[in-house]
Amino acid sequence: MTVSVSSQLPLDLADDDTLFVLDGRMVRFPEGLRTGDFTHTIHRFPGKFVPQVARELIRLACIEPGSGVLCDPFCGSGTTLVEAATIGIESVGLDFDPLGVLISKVKTTPLSMEELVSLDEHWRWAVPRHGPTPLAPDVPKLSHWFLPEHVSQLSAIKARCLQLPERLRDFSLVVFSSIIRRVSNADDQTQKTYVSGTLPKRPPEPRQLFPIVMARAIAGMSEYSVACRAQPRVRRADAREKIGEPVHGVVTSPPYLDSIDYVYNQMLEYFWLHEELGMAQPSEIRTLRSLPMGFSRGMLRQIIDEIGGISANLVDALSSDLSAIEATSRKEAEHVAGYFRDYATHLRAFVSFMPAGARYTLAIGESVVRGRRIATPDLLVPLFEASGFRLVGRCAYEIRRHYMKFPRRSNSGMIRFDHILCFEKA
Ligand SMILES: C[S@@+](CC[C@H](N)C(=O)[O-])C[C@H]1O[C@@H](n2cnc3c(N)ncnc32)[C@H](O)[C@@H]1O
């Protein structure tokens, strides 16, 4: 099943098919774009922006070098921040996923020529084929996920990462993390981390893959380090809490309503890096899974009342969807309502830090929950309006490079369109 474009948008293509024009139409984003510039491809990330989309959203946010701070409150792996840095715009990124924060920090922290040379020298080293595995994660059934020789090679690479000074160590750990899924027995593409019984994988050897990926990452970082004109700041934070500093524009792709389970998706990376990501035991990873928007459930009626206190229009627009979903799953209905309640909390936490006229530009898709299409982009409009913003304009684009192309839950669809919404603080 595919998700259709919202009924509010005519399906005709805009004449200019390269830029987002906020005229309510759908544009076809060009194919074959170079998406690998700078540090953009150092690490995969579910739901990652196409860099050109992030750049377009920055343009729509009307923020320029020297005109203030741009914030991405759901920065994920930092695509918006890399783009802002190369344009020369001061920026700050927030995310509560510690792996996303580490990736974003590494991708946006320029390294000096001396650092890059010493990194290159450090990694002119042959990864031993076999050896002790003191750094192997202490998780049940590790051999289900990794071949024994891959555990020993990964262990050796991690040990060598840890010999480096902090900035180079973090950079190397992110590159290390970027190969983990590929060298594991788990399927590379799917959202769920699982070992397919029907399509057995022959993973590449870490000792062969790592040097290639490291060389590419160093090249990307040297390109970024030259181009970076304003180093972003990245912090681990919940976007539902007050940002606490002035923000002159927001550009983001918030989590989808039937949100990707970011932690489960990156479970193997967390196995290997849990300590560096602030968790003493791999089992602590589970605590991260209870954080996403909408997850902190409450009683459905209570959540609806809370939303009603913000926007009666949204409650009206949502009510038939919620009733239909509640008929099969109360939990799912609570999750859907909780998502909008949490989004309202996020907007409340940000709006007072934005000057009048500051823009909030986002890319978001629709979702299908229990067979019911939820027009998240349309539903966000009354929520923003009730939170002190006015809609400047919107459009949608077809996702041609299917960054989001992984099956969601069996009762959900594949996202094929993203909607661009541009608001302005009233
Ligand atoms: C669609 S992804 C963003 C991807 C990003 N644009 C990129 O290019 O990598 C959404 C992000 O929102 C984060 N997130 C979800 N709820 C959050 C919250 N309450 N506070 C901060 N981050 C949150 C998730 O961890 C995830 O990284």
The ligand as a Gaussian input file, in Angstrom:
#p B3LYP/6-31G(d) Opt

LIG

0 1
 C       13.116000      11.700000      10.828000
 S       14.382000      11.632000      12.048000
 C       15.379000      13.006000      11.621000
 C       16.377000      12.684000      10.554000
 C       17.259000      13.847000      10.183000
 N       16.534000      14.874000       9.458000
 C       18.464000      13.379000       9.372000
 O       18.665000      13.869000       8.249000
 O       19.188000      12.494000       9.850000
 C       13.555000      12.151000      13.490000
 C       14.420000      12.242000      14.729000
 O       13.619000      12.729000      15.783000
 C       14.180000      12.236000      16.990000
 N       13.197000      12.454000      18.050000
 C       11.986000      11.860000      18.223000
 N       11.364000      12.388000      19.278000
 C       12.193000      13.335000      19.805000
 C       12.092000      14.243000      20.897000
 N       11.018000      14.275000      21.679000
 N       13.117000      15.085000      21.126000
 C       14.214000      15.078000      20.340000
 N       14.373000      14.236000      19.298000
 C       13.365000      13.374000      19.027000
 C       14.505000      10.789000      16.664000
 O       15.475000      10.308000      17.571000
 C       15.032000      10.932000      15.232000
 O       16.425000      11.054000      15.240000

